[in-house]
Each structure stands twice: as structure tokens, then as C-alpha cells.
Amino acid sequence: MDALHRLMHDGIVTENNGRLIAMRPIEGCAHIGAKWNAHLDMADAIHDTQAENV
């Protein structure tokens, strides 16, 4: 996946009537930070569930 497709997949860049629209840098950073935190929270929940089953 190239960089543009990754940015579009992550919601940083959108397309409207053939125009590419990017989030402002501060918004993009917050968006990526929130996605990363959600990923880490999910990983912690999986780890905790696995630890309970041991």
C-alpha cells in the first residue's frame, strides 16, 4: 500500500469530487494518536484476557 492509500485508509486524506483534502497537521496528529491509543487498549484487553486464562 502506498503512502497516499495509507493516509486515505487512516482517514487523514479524503477525496471529494476528485479533490484530495488533508486534515490540518494538528488534527491529523490527534487522529493518529487516537487510533494508536485504541489499538494499544485493544492489545491490553487481549493480554489481560489471556492472563486470566492461565
C-alpha distance (Angstrom), angle and dihedral (degrees) to the residues before:
residue distance angle dihedral
M1 . . .
D2 3.78 . .
A3 3.80 124.1 .
L4 3.81 95.9 -98.8
H5 3.79 92.9 51.3
R6 3.82 90.1 47.9
L7 3.82 90.9 51.6
M8 3.80 90.2 48.5
H9 3.80 92.0 46.2
D10 3.80 90.2 51.5
G11 3.81 92.0 47.8
I12 3.81 95.8 -115.3
V13 3.80 91.8 116.4
T14 3.80 124.6 34.5
E15 3.77 132.4 -177.5
N16 3.80 123.6 -130.4
N17 3.82 120.1 177.9
G18 3.80 91.3 -24.2
R19 3.82 94.2 -47.7
L20 3.77 120.7 116.9
I21 3.78 112.8 -136.2
A22 3.79 121.2 -166.7
M23 3.78 127.7 -162.7
R24 3.76 116.3 -112.7
P25 3.83 110.2 -94.4
I26 3.82 94.1 -107.2
E27 3.82 90.9 50.3
G28 3.80 92.2 45.3
C29 3.80 91.5 51.3
A30 3.80 91.5 49.5
H31 3.82 90.7 47.1
I32 3.81 93.2 50.9
G33 3.82 90.3 44.1
A34 3.80 91.3 53.4
K35 3.82 92.0 48.2
W36 3.80 90.7 48.8
N37 3.81 92.3 48.6
A38 3.81 90.6 50.3
H39 3.80 89.5 50.8
L40 3.80 91.8 50.2
D41 3.82 91.6 46.7
M42 3.81 89.3 53.4
A43 3.80 91.3 48.8
D44 3.83 90.1 50.6
A45 3.80 91.2 49.9
I46 3.81 91.5 50.8
H47 3.81 90.8 47.6
D48 3.82 91.6 49.3
T49 3.81 91.5 49.2
Q50 3.79 91.3 49.9
A51 3.82 91.5 48.1
E52 3.82 90.3 53.0
N53 3.80 90.2 54.7
V54 3.80 94.3 54.7
